[in-house]
Amino acid sequence: MAAASALLMAALAVFAAAAAAALDTSPVPFDAGYAPLFGGDNLVRSADGRSVTLKLDRYTENHDELDFELLGNRRGHGWRVQTNMYGNGSTARGREERYHLPVEPTVAGVHRYAIAWTPNNIVFYLDGVPIREVVRVPSMGGDFPSKPMSVYATIWDGSAWATDGGKYKVDYAYAPFAAEFSDLVLSGCDASSVADPEGCQVDLLTHDVAVMAPSKRAAMRGFREQYLTYTACRDRVRYKTTVFPECDDLANGDSSFHLWGESKKKRRRSSSPLQYSSSMQ
């Protein structure tokens, strides 16, 4: 019995040694086991990738951003869609616009949201229809996005402001909430590897999505007349006497907006396809 116990203990010791040998605890290069989430230049990797330096300093908001945001609503009330633009961290000068969403995003069917961003203009599209154009003017300075950007999507809780100024909060009894994305198209000038940047910019500027032909302007004007509910260009409460330089078409002579930028027009909800989509494919 003693001999058998000794053999059993020896076998267990050999097994434990083999298991320990199979677990590799040697250091790995940073890229092999980790990925930076945020911090930018405050995370510095060594040349061999074996060490990382983290730096702490005062954070300066200087990012560029272009947004499509789907805003939920109270039961029985229609969805809204918001577009926005930041340049060089100009979050205190957000260029928000909101529209009644003329399609139902929660039922079967796919809807296309697109942004054409060039050095001269930005065009937002919904199902092939241009709904907003921001034309770059020199006096915009750094407020016009000009840095390399990435595409990302998220779901977040905007209860503090999104529904009637924060009056109605998200009801998590209906969670989880889900958004499905498909058919991602990403085309443009790769900031890190483009071989001919000037030629690439010419291709962008002359592409159909960036050129606003008269028919597209008419389509955009029709959409905005029917669905626009708020524009920062008209918000004298938030921005006092400030008029954004790209807002000349809305800055003067129109009494159809309240001082806080909301439209006075009664907007009808619509679930029919956008009538201009067939010519904007």
Secondary structure, DSSP 8 states (H G I E B T S, - for coil): -HHHHHHHHHHHHHHHHHHHHHS--S---HHHH----S-GGGEEE-TTSS-EEE----------EEEEEEE--STTS--EEEEEEESTT-GGG---EEEE-SS-TTSSS---EEEEE-SSEEEEEETTEEEEEEE--GGGGGGS--S-----------TTTTTGGGTS---GGG-------------S--TTT-S-HHHHHHHHHHSTTT---HHHHHHHHHHHHHHEEEEEEEEHHHHTT---GGGHHHHSS--SB-TEEEB-S------S--TTGGG--
